[in-house]
Amino acid sequence: MEPTRKPMSSTTAGARPSRIVERLLADRHSLPLSIALHLAPGVLIVAVYLFIAEPLVKSIGYPPFLGWAVAMLLALVPFELGLLLWLGRRRNGRFSLRGVVHYLDKPLPRRKLVALVIPLILWFLVVSSALTPMDNFFYESLFRWVPFEGAGGGITDVLSGYPHSVMVTALAVCIPLTGLSLPVIEELYFRGFLMARQSQRGRWAPVVSTVLFSLYHLWTPWVFLSRVVFFLPGPWFAWRKKDLRVSIGMHAGTTFLLQTFGTLALLLNLVP
């Protein structure tokens, strides 16, 4: 059961901000509003990368790959987590996710949660790897114009040409960021906040959520189709079970494993 929504108190900001808050916290979002809320942080991340993060990491001798982690730290966190906490403060009078992020009541027992998340992680790893040739095809056919350095290549391709210590450091720094904390924030925002407000779409809600989430990754448009395929089960089961920990477990669990084992493999010279 979702907590009963308390009436929001009036603020000194005036009626216009209150209407914005009420619209954002409504039980349902219109499709145009949902599209805007999905794509806006992606646009901001790309802008921060191009104008701040990429020049910064290149000036200190690190690969642009690290720039994406910096861009997400500077853009994703303030926009997504910042918006959720701001709405929570407006709704509850304090910084809280209560009534803002749904699916937090933990209806699944821990054992069933683990039994569900592990196969989802395996699905993510196996299917994303199997669809890599399709990603490469779309990049070569449609997206070679993308201006980001290292676009279309794997992690080792993006890091190649830098000293071994720099490559290891770049990957290691990303473990707590793109490997763990940032995926958790994305799930709170995209599934707990946005998908939960697509209830009028019924079983299509997780599909719409996954498609828009894939579009949000403006920095890797060639992965759009495969991302929909390998990512959909997480949002679908989170929606079906009303437990956000399912999609958090699949998303953050997979990225954490990939970042950690990738760093260890590079550290031990197991990859070229």
Phi, psi and chi 1 to 4 in degrees:
 res  aa     phi    psi   chi1   chi2   chi3   chi4
   1 MET       -  131.2  -65.2  -71.2  -68.2      -
   2 GLU   -74.8  145.2  -63.3  -68.8   -5.9      -
   3 PRO   -63.4  145.7   22.2  -32.2      -      -
   4 THR   -66.0  132.4  -57.8      -      -      -
   5 ARG   -75.6  126.9  179.2  165.3  -59.8  163.9
   6 LYS   -86.1  146.6  -60.0 -174.5  -65.2 -176.2
   7 PRO   -63.5  138.0   22.4  -32.3      -      -
   8 MET   -77.1  140.2  -70.5  179.4  -67.5      -
   9 SER   -77.0  153.3   59.3      -      -      -
  10 SER   -70.8  153.8   60.0      -      -      -
  11 THR  -125.9  166.1   66.6      -      -      -
  12 THR   -75.9   -5.6   57.2      -      -      -
  13 ALA   -74.9  -16.1      -      -      -      -
  14 GLY   101.7  178.1      -      -      -      -
  15 ALA   -70.9  -37.1      -      -      -      -
  16 ARG   -60.7  -51.2 -177.0  178.4  176.4   82.7
  17 PRO   -58.7  -36.0  -25.3   35.9      -      -
  18 SER   -63.2  -39.9  -64.7      -      -      -
  19 ARG   -65.2  -37.4  -72.4 -161.9  -64.4  -89.3
  20 ILE   -63.4  -45.7  -67.0  173.8      -      -
  21 VAL   -61.7  -45.1  171.5      -      -      -
  22 GLU   -62.4  -38.1  -71.1  173.0    1.8      -
  23 ARG   -67.5  -41.0 -172.7  177.5 -179.7 -172.9
  24 LEU   -69.5  -32.7  -68.8  175.1      -      -
  25 LEU   -93.0    3.6  -70.9  177.6      -      -
  26 ALA   -59.8  156.6      -      -      -      -
  27 ASP   -63.1  -27.2  -68.1  -27.6      -      -
  28 ARG  -134.1  139.3  -63.3  178.5  176.5 -178.1
  29 HIS  -104.6  141.1  -75.1  168.3      -      -
  30 SER   -67.4  158.8   66.4      -      -      -
  31 LEU   -61.9  -44.0 -174.1   57.7      -      -
  32 PRO   -59.0  -40.8  -26.3   35.9      -      -
  33 LEU   -65.4  -42.3  176.2   60.2      -      -
  34 SER   -64.1  -41.3 -170.0      -      -      -
  35 ILE   -60.7  -44.9  -69.0  173.1      -      -
  36 ALA   -62.5  -42.5      -      -      -      -
  37 LEU   -71.3  -24.9  -69.4  172.0      -      -
  38 HIS   -77.1  -43.2  -84.7   83.1      -      -
  39 LEU   -86.0  -27.3  -61.6 -173.5      -      -
  40 ALA   -56.5  -47.0      -      -      -      -
  41 PRO   -65.3  -30.7   19.4  -30.7      -      -
  42 GLY   -64.9  -43.0      -      -      -      -
  43 VAL   -61.6  -42.7  172.6      -      -      -
  44 LEU   -65.4  -40.8 -174.7   59.1      -      -
  45 ILE   -61.6  -45.7  -71.8  169.2      -      -
  46 VAL   -62.6  -42.6  170.7      -      -      -
  47 ALA   -63.7  -44.7      -      -      -      -
  48 VAL   -64.5  -38.3  170.9      -      -      -
  49 TYR   -61.8  -49.9  172.8   79.3      -      -
  50 LEU   -66.7  -39.2  -70.3  174.9      -      -
  51 PHE   -98.6  -17.7  -65.6  106.5      -      -
  52 ILE  -127.5  -59.6  -60.6  175.9      -      -
  53 ALA   -68.2  -47.5      -      -      -      -
  54 GLU   -62.2  -50.2 -177.1 -174.0   29.2      -
  55 PRO   -59.8  -35.2  -23.2   33.9      -      -
  56 LEU   -65.2  -51.7  173.4   64.4      -      -
  57 VAL   -69.8  -33.1  -63.1      -      -      -
  58 LYS   -70.0  -32.0  -68.0 -178.3   74.5  172.4
  59 SER   -68.6  -23.8   69.7      -      -      -
  60 ILE  -103.5    9.5   59.6  176.6      -      -
  61 GLY    83.9   22.6      -      -      -      -
  62 TYR  -111.1  154.9  -83.0   80.7      -      -
  63 PRO   -69.8  150.6   23.9  -33.9      -      -
  64 PRO   -57.5  -21.9  -26.3   35.4      -      -
  65 PHE   -51.7  -42.3  167.6   78.2      -      -
  66 LEU   -66.9  -26.8 -177.4   60.5      -      -
  67 GLY   -61.5  -32.2      -      -      -      -
  68 TRP   -67.2  -38.1  -72.9  112.4      -      -
  69 ALA   -64.4  -40.1      -      -      -      -
  70 VAL   -65.6  -43.2  173.5      -      -      -
  71 ALA   -62.0  -40.7      -      -      -      -
  72 MET   -68.8  -36.7  -69.9  178.2 -173.9      -
  73 LEU   -64.0  -39.5 -175.1   63.3      -      -
  74 LEU   -82.8  -23.3  -63.8  177.5      -      -
  75 ALA  -114.1  -49.5      -      -      -      -
  76 LEU   -63.0  -47.6 -177.9  156.5      -      -
  77 VAL   -62.7  -51.4  175.2      -      -      -
  78 PRO   -63.1  -39.1  -21.1   33.1      -      -
  79 PHE   -73.6  -55.6 -172.1  101.1      -      -
  80 GLU   -77.5  -58.5  -63.5  177.4   15.3      -
  81 LEU   -68.5  -38.9 -176.6   59.4      -      -
  82 GLY   -60.2  -43.2      -      -      -      -
  83 LEU   -63.5  -43.3  177.4   61.3      -      -
  84 LEU   -62.1  -44.3  -62.2 -179.6      -      -
  85 LEU   -69.4  -36.8  -68.0  174.9      -      -
  86 TRP   -63.3  -44.4  176.4   72.3      -      -
  87 LEU   -64.0  -38.4  -71.1  172.7      -      -
  88 GLY   -62.9  -39.3      -      -      -      -
  89 ARG   -67.7  -39.6 -177.0  172.9  177.0   81.3
  90 ARG   -67.1  -34.2  -67.0  -61.4  -59.1  -91.2
  91 ARG   -81.7  -42.6 -178.8 -171.7 -174.5  -81.5
  92 ASN  -107.2   -8.7  -56.3  -54.0      -      -
  93 GLY    81.8    4.9      -      -      -      -
  94 ARG  -155.5  165.9   58.4 -171.7  175.6   87.2
  95 PHE   -71.7  108.3  -69.4  117.6      -      -
  96 SER  -156.0  150.3  167.9      -      -      -
  97 LEU   -95.0    1.8  -62.1  179.8      -      -
  98 ARG   -63.8  125.5 -177.0  174.5 -178.0  -89.0
  99 GLY    80.7   -8.7      -      -      -      -
 100 VAL  -100.9  -51.9  178.6      -      -      -
 101 VAL  -102.2  126.3  176.3      -      -      -
 102 HIS  -100.3 -177.9  -63.4  -31.1      -      -
 103 TYR    63.7   31.0  -51.9  150.6      -      -
 104 LEU  -106.2    7.4  -66.2  178.5      -      -
 105 ASP   -80.6   -3.5  -67.2  -28.6      -      -
 106 LYS    56.0   58.4  -57.4  179.7  179.9  179.8
 107 PRO   -71.6  -22.2   26.5  -35.0      -      -
 108 LEU   -85.7  132.0  -75.4  176.1      -      -
 109 PRO   -60.9  153.1  -20.0   31.2      -      -
 110 ARG   -58.1  -39.4 -174.9  174.4  -60.4  176.0
 111 ARG   -64.3  -43.0 -177.0  174.6  -60.9  178.5
 112 LYS   -68.5  -34.6  -70.5 -174.8  177.6 -179.5
 113 LEU   -62.5  -48.2  177.2   66.1      -      -
 114 VAL   -62.1  -41.9  172.5      -      -      -
 115 ALA   -64.8  -23.8      -      -      -      -
 116 LEU   -88.8  -40.4 -177.7   57.4      -      -
 117 VAL   -69.9  -39.9  167.6      -      -      -
 118 ILE   -58.9  -49.9  -69.7  176.7      -      -
 119 PRO   -61.4  -32.9  -23.4   34.3      -      -
 120 LEU   -66.4  -38.9  -73.1  173.7      -      -
 121 ILE   -64.0  -43.1  -69.6  175.8      -      -
 122 LEU   -63.2  -41.1  -67.5  175.5      -      -
 123 TRP   -58.5  -48.4  166.3  -87.5      -      -
 124 PHE   -56.3  -50.0 -167.9  122.2      -      -
 125 LEU   -65.6  -47.5  -68.4  170.7      -      -
 126 VAL   -69.9  -47.6  171.9      -      -      -
 127 VAL   -70.7  -40.7  175.7      -      -      -
 128 SER   -62.9  -38.3   61.2      -      -      -
 129 SER   -67.1  -42.4  -62.0      -      -      -
 130 ALA   -65.5  -29.1      -      -      -      -
 131 LEU   -91.9    3.1  -66.9  178.5      -      -
 132 THR   -57.6  -41.5  -63.3      -      -      -
 133 PRO   -58.7  -35.8  -26.5   35.5      -      -
 134 MET   -66.2  -41.4 -178.4  176.7   69.8      -
 135 ASP   -59.4  -44.2  -61.6  -22.5      -      -
 136 ASN   -62.7  -38.9  -66.3  -24.0      -      -
 137 PHE   -62.3  -47.0  170.1   77.9      -      -
 138 PHE   -64.4  -37.0  -78.0  127.7      -      -
 139 TYR   -65.1  -49.1  174.3   74.2      -      -
 140 GLU   -65.2  -32.6  -66.0  -66.0  -24.5      -
 141 SER   -85.7  -35.3  -58.3      -      -      -
 142 LEU  -125.7  -21.7  -59.0  172.6      -      -
 143 PHE  -126.2   22.2  -66.5  105.5      -      -
 144 ARG   -66.9  -16.3  -72.3 -170.3   63.0   85.6
 145 TRP   -76.3  -14.5   55.5  -92.4      -      -
 146 VAL   -57.3  127.1  172.8      -      -      -
 147 PRO   -81.6   -3.0   30.9  -35.6      -      -
 148 PHE   -72.8  132.1  -48.8  133.5      -      -
 149 GLU   -64.0  132.6 -176.3  174.9  -27.1      -
 150 GLY    84.7    4.3      -      -      -      -
 151 ALA   -59.4  138.0      -      -      -      -
 152 GLY    87.0  -11.0      -      -      -      -
 153 GLY  -100.1  165.8      -      -      -      -
 154 GLY   -78.5 -179.0      -      -      -      -
 155 ILE   -60.8  -44.3  -65.1  -61.6      -      -
 156 THR   -65.6  -33.1   53.6      -      -      -
 157 ASP   -66.7  -41.3  -63.2  -35.3      -      -
 158 VAL   -65.9  -34.2  174.5      -      -      -
 159 LEU   -90.9  -12.1  -63.0  174.3      -      -
 160 SER   -61.8  145.8   62.5      -      -      -
 161 GLY    95.5   -6.6      -      -      -      -
 162 TYR  -106.2  153.6  -69.3   86.2      -      -
 163 PRO   -56.0  150.0  -23.7   33.3      -      -
 164 HIS   -56.9  -42.1 -174.3  -98.4      -      -
 165 SER   -63.6  -36.3   60.3      -      -      -
 166 VAL   -67.9  -42.0  168.9      -      -      -
 167 MET   -62.5  -44.5  -67.9 -168.8  -69.2      -
 168 VAL   -64.0  -44.3  171.7      -      -      -
 169 THR   -62.4  -43.3  -58.9      -      -      -
 170 ALA   -60.2  -43.9      -      -      -      -
 171 LEU   -69.7  -41.4  -80.3  179.9      -      -
 172 ALA   -64.5  -39.7      -      -      -      -
 173 VAL   -62.8  -31.0  166.7      -      -      -
 174 CYS   -78.0  -16.6  -70.6      -      -      -
 175 ILE   -56.3  -53.4  -67.6  175.3      -      -
 176 PRO   -73.8  -12.8   27.2  -34.8      -      -
 177 LEU   -96.4  -86.7  -63.2  175.3      -      -
 178 THR   -69.0  -17.1   55.6      -      -      -
 179 GLY   -85.3  -23.6      -      -      -      -
 180 LEU  -141.2  -67.3 -172.1   59.9      -      -
 181 SER   -67.5  -42.0   57.4      -      -      -
 182 LEU   -66.8  -41.3  -62.2 -179.0      -      -
 183 PRO   -60.8  -35.5  -27.9   36.6      -      -
 184 VAL   -63.7  -44.1  170.9      -      -      -
 185 ILE   -62.4  -41.7  -67.0  172.5      -      -
 186 GLU   -59.8  -40.8  -73.4 -178.5  -34.0      -
 187 GLU   -68.3  -39.2  -69.8  -54.2  -52.0      -
 188 LEU   -59.0  -42.6  -68.4  171.6      -      -
 189 TYR   -77.7  -54.4  179.4   77.3      -      -
 190 PHE   -77.7  -35.7  -71.0  104.8      -      -
 191 ARG   -97.5  -53.5 -111.1   59.6   64.2 -176.0
 192 GLY   -68.3  -32.4      -      -      -      -
 193 PHE   -98.3  -55.1  174.9   56.1      -      -
 194 LEU   -82.4  -49.4  -65.4  179.8      -      -
 195 MET   -63.2  -36.5 -175.0  176.2   75.2      -
 196 ALA   -61.9  -20.4      -      -      -      -
 197 ARG  -100.9   21.8  -71.3  171.4  169.9   80.8
 198 GLN  -115.3   27.7  -68.9  -65.7  -47.1      -
 199 SER   -60.8  -26.5   58.8      -      -      -
 200 GLN   -65.5  -14.6   71.9  -88.4   29.7      -
 201 ARG   -92.9    0.5  -50.7 -166.3 -171.7  -75.1
 202 GLY    58.3 -130.5      -      -      -      -
 203 ARG   -67.9  -13.5  -65.7 -176.3  177.6 -177.4
 204 TRP   -81.5  -10.1  -72.8   98.6      -      -
 205 ALA   -56.6  -49.8      -      -      -      -
 206 PRO   -67.4  -27.4   19.5  -30.6      -      -
 207 VAL   -69.0  -47.9  177.3      -      -      -
 208 VAL   -59.9  -42.9  171.7      -      -      -
 209 SER   -59.9  -44.6  174.3      -      -      -
 210 THR   -69.0  -40.4  -55.8      -      -      -
 211 VAL   -63.2  -46.5  168.6      -      -      -
 212 LEU   -68.8  -34.9  -67.3  178.4      -      -
 213 PHE   -64.3  -38.2  178.7   70.8      -      -
 214 SER   -68.0  -38.2  -62.1      -      -      -
 215 LEU   -66.1  -32.3  -73.8  173.3      -      -
 216 TYR   -58.2  -28.7  145.4   80.7      -      -
 217 HIS   -78.8   68.7  -71.5   76.9      -      -
 218 LEU   -64.8  -19.1  -61.4  172.9      -      -
 219 TRP   -82.6  -10.2   50.6   97.4      -      -
 220 THR  -137.3   62.9   52.9      -      -      -
 221 PRO   -65.0  -24.3   24.1  -34.4      -      -
 222 TRP   -70.7  -13.0   54.8   91.4      -      -
 223 VAL   -96.0    3.0 -171.2      -      -      -
 224 PHE   -52.8  -55.1  167.3   76.7      -      -
 225 LEU   -65.5  -46.3 -174.7   57.8      -      -
 226 SER   -66.3  -34.3   64.9      -      -      -
 227 ARG   -63.3  -38.7 -177.5  174.8  -78.6  113.0
 228 VAL   -59.9  -42.8  171.0      -      -      -
 229 VAL   -68.7  -51.8  174.9      -      -      -
 230 PHE   -80.3  -15.2   65.8   68.8      -      -
 231 PHE   -97.2  -25.3 -154.7   86.0      -      -
 232 LEU   -54.2  -41.1  178.3   58.7      -      -
 233 PRO   -57.1  -34.4  -27.5   37.3      -      -
 234 GLY   -62.7  -57.0      -      -      -      -
 235 PRO   -59.3  -36.5  -27.7   35.8      -      -
 236 TRP   -63.7  -46.9 -167.2   89.1      -      -
 237 PHE   -71.1  -33.0  -82.9  106.1      -      -
 238 ALA   -62.5  -41.5      -      -      -      -
 239 TRP   -67.9  -43.9  168.7   83.0      -      -
 240 ARG   -66.3  -41.9 -176.6   71.9  176.6   82.4
 241 LYS   -92.3   -7.7  -58.0  -63.3 -176.9 -179.4
 242 LYS    56.4   40.7  -61.7  -63.0 -177.2  -74.9
 243 ASP  -136.5  109.1 -165.3  -30.0      -      -
 244 LEU   -65.4  -22.1 -170.3   59.2      -      -
 245 ARG   -62.9  -22.4  -64.6  175.0  -60.0  168.0
 246 VAL   -64.5  -53.6  176.0      -      -      -
 247 SER   -71.2  -32.9   57.1      -      -      -
 248 ILE   -62.8  -45.1  -71.5  176.3      -      -
 249 GLY   -61.7  -43.8      -      -      -      -
 250 MET   -67.6  -48.4 -174.9 -165.3   77.3      -
 251 HIS   -69.0  -59.9 -171.1  177.1      -      -
 252 ALA   -68.3  -34.5      -      -      -      -
 253 GLY   -62.1  -43.9      -      -      -      -
 254 THR   -68.6  -48.0  -55.4      -      -      -
 255 THR   -65.0  -36.2   53.4      -      -      -
 256 PHE   -64.7  -44.2  179.3   77.4      -      -
 257 LEU   -63.4  -45.0  -72.3  174.2      -      -
 258 LEU   -62.3  -46.2  -72.1  172.1      -      -
 259 GLN   -66.4  -42.6  -69.6  -83.7 -175.8      -
 260 THR   -68.1  -50.6  -58.7      -      -      -
 261 PHE   -70.5  -30.7  -75.4  107.4      -      -
 262 GLY   -64.5  -40.9      -      -      -      -
 263 THR   -65.8  -43.9  -57.8      -      -      -
 264 LEU   -64.5  -41.2  -70.4  174.5      -      -
 265 ALA   -62.6  -40.4      -      -      -      -
 266 LEU   -69.4  -40.7 -169.0   61.0      -      -
 267 LEU   -61.8  -38.7 -179.1   63.7      -      -
 268 LEU   -91.2    9.3  -60.7  174.9      -      -
 269 ASN    59.9   35.7  -65.8  -49.3      -      -
 270 LEU   -88.2  -10.4  -61.4  179.0      -      -
 271 VAL  -125.5  151.9  -67.5      -      -      -
 272 PRO   -67.9      -   22.0  -31.5      -      -
